[in-house]
Amino acid sequence: MNEQSPSASVIEARNLSLTFQTSDGPVHALKDVTLTIGKGEFVSFIGPSGCGKTTFLRVMADLEKPTAGTITVNGVSPEQARRSRAYGYVFQAAGLYPWRTIGGNIRLPLEIMGYSKAEQAERVRRTLEMVELSGFEKKFPWQLSGGMQQRASIARALAFDADILLMDEPFGALDEIVRDHLNEQLLELWGRTGKTIGFVTHSIPEAVYLSTRIVVMSPRPGRITDVIESTLPRERPLDIRDTPEFIEIAHRVREGLRAGHGDDV
Ligand SMILES: Nc1ncnc2c1ncn2[C@@H]1O[C@H](COP(=O)(O)OP(=O)(O)OP(=O)(O)O)[C@@H](O)[C@H]1O
């Protein structure tokens, strides 16, 4: 699956627009969005509520169709990419099936994809280990904390080892300590696997801590107002957030949000 050169672009959006027709008239969720995401990048999308972050991620995942412009994922249409299981998707809420165990939830896409029982078991074991949930395979979602459920949903997205991980505000509902820990774990996993990650967040520190690039968006219509390259090293202990370099990038993100009237972030 992973045959691209290191500089290959994974997501290529050109003049992408998406207008929803609603009973209150058209909603311009995305307008003229052009962005290339390279292989192995960690790109965060930040902006006020309703600026189209989720919509953009959903277009990449073929969960929404653009009304204008073009987008390719791994050089093919989002639909083809979805069919070839090019990405794992983590939703805002963990979205685990309550009647399935944690292992059963992670196994579900593998069952659908026709993996052998032995391969399913091995992948469930491996991904649970990755998100530090070994030993919880037979528990049901309600027996786990919110943070653990979110880790299980990340494990489910990782189970078929796609090169692309699309994450829609996965840690938004968690307290800060848990969130810090999951941020560290995610960064470690990204460093180890070289996956390309698209990540929606409302948190400036989270975006700056995780990303190689931060895409700032503004609403009505949803468009990109700034793209900030991170100058931080890839190795990032949590206390990097106290460094002048970090604070400088966070400042620029904040300015970008303000410029796009982002006062409700
Ligand atoms: N299926 C839909 N039908 C109609 N309008 C929609 C639909 N999905 C999203 N929208 C509208 O499109 C705009 C962008 O929504 P989107 O969820 O992408 O924003 P967001 O930046 O992810 O917001 P949040 O940070 O609150 O999750 C909003 O005005 C939203 O109401």
The ligand as a Gaussian input file, in Angstrom:
#p B3LYP/6-31G(d) Opt

LIG

0 1
 N      -25.173000      17.938000       5.967000
 C      -25.243000      19.260000       6.074000
 N      -26.306000      19.944000       5.627000
 C      -26.373000      21.290000       5.709000
 N      -25.408000      22.068000       6.264000
 C      -24.326000      21.436000       6.745000
 C      -24.188000      20.012000       6.675000
 N      -22.993000      19.669000       7.236000
 C      -22.423000      20.833000       7.639000
 N      -23.220000      21.888000       7.329000
 C      -22.911000      23.307000       7.566000
 O      -21.685000      23.598000       6.944000
 C      -20.912000      24.473000       7.731000
 C      -19.571000      23.823000       8.053000
 O      -19.788000      22.748000       8.955000
 P      -18.600000      21.880000       9.555000
 O      -19.203000      20.835000      10.433000
 O      -17.712000      21.434000       8.474000
 O      -17.827000      22.974000      10.431000
 P      -16.690000      22.766000      11.515000
 O      -15.683000      23.818000      11.231000
 O      -16.216000      21.366000      11.523000
 O      -17.473000      23.113000      12.841000
 P      -17.252000      22.563000      14.350000
 O      -15.951000      23.108000      14.789000
 O      -18.416000      23.156000      15.090000
 O      -17.280000      21.054000      14.302000
 C      -21.746000      24.799000       8.955000
 O      -22.414000      26.024000       8.723000
 C      -22.715000      23.644000       9.027000
 O      -23.914000      24.037000       9.639000

